[in-house]
Amino acid sequence: MVLVQEVPIPGFEKVIEVIDPSIGLHGFIAIHSTTCGPALGGLRIFPYGSRDEALNDVLNLAQGMTSKSAVAGVKFGGGKSVIMGDPRSIDKAPLLLAFAEAINELEGKYIVAEDMGTTPMDMEVLQTKSKYVAALCQDTSSGDPSRFTAWGIFKGVQAVAEALWDSSSLVGKIVAIQGLGSVGSKLAEHLFWHGARLIISDTDPVKAHEIGRLYKAEVVDPSKILFADCDILAPCAIGGILNDESIPLLRCKGIAGGANNQLREPKNGLDLMKRGILYAPDFVINAGGLISAAGEFDVGGPNPIVTRDKVNAIGPLLRSIFTFAALESRSPSQIVDALVDQKLKYGQHK
Ligand code: NAD
């Protein structure tokens, strides 16, 4: 029996806690804003240390989705969901089937897709019980979003290179990637073919070894990857990694990666700027997956060519954000935060 109870959180439209002790299910669904449309956001399965940690994460992620949708110009709002558990060891199917019931209770205000710890196959499982599922492996669906996410990040890495070195070429540039899952592994491949040298890390040593072997990448311990001596750091795993403790120790010149909520606090964007490190705001650079999933709801259904062209625009968008930031002596995060405020206030893409 799935228990669904509302958790009142100021600033959020709806947050629910989803529990079924008989199968070990404990999770949350957070809807931050439906100002621009129903909330579309991934389901994360992660071994959170506590209920508060999971709740905090889902709130930050849902809020980030509102910003991401607003900047990407898709007609969706911000939401996200999490389930507590280690995706490598739990039996996901019963948890997903029970979670689908909670998604249904929101009657389409929240549409789920994949995120860290979930795969397109997991979306197939959810879809057997819920129609509010995107990014399935079917002809009428947009499929695995991570290939578009990774491509958008790659375009973002090039935009950072251009801003730093007046050339988007990555030949000989050293890129350090944290996390080699759906997004990080595909980014590694793009970077490899474009001549970059890679330093990589994953808490799963098998993944790290495999990517290391494929691309002759230097594999480092997960505790060292953020502080690797590199040109560009690409965080593609967890959030909150750019913070008061880590920022003074960074040895990169730019940051361009796929992880959501990389800044632990908004002020950390300014801290990076003060250290002379160019940061590509996460919800701009990693919007490819959202753009892909949103395309599924376009008239005529998903079209990978249209999606690719929209995702390609992430590069020029970032370059203009960097230009404005330089002109106004503000951080790129400050520029995009102001853009989000404007878009939400005036509903520019409704
Ligand atoms: P994933 O679960 O496929 O991969 C994450 C990888 O990171 C795993 O291999 C895991 O072992 C590794 N990892 C976890 N903690 C680590 C650590 N401390 N150090 C090194 N490696 C670690 O997830 P994904 O879909 O690749 O997503 C990665 C990030 O990108 C997440 O923050 C996610 O929210 C974000 N994101 C993903 C998409 C998408 O399309 N999948 C879209 C936008 C944003």
Boltz pocket constraint, residues with backbone or C-beta under 6 A from the ligand:
constraints:
  - pocket:
      binder: B
      contacts: [[A, 114], [A, 115], [A, 116], [A, 117], [A, 118], [A, 145], [A, 146], [A, 147], [A, 149], [A, 178], [A, 179], [A, 180], [A, 181], [A, 182], [A, 183], [A, 184], [A, 201], [A, 202], [A, 203], [A, 204], [A, 207], [A, 222], [A, 235], [A, 236], [A, 237], [A, 238], [A, 239], [A, 258], [A, 259], [A, 260], [A, 286], [A, 287], [A, 289], [A, 290]]
      max_distance: 6.0
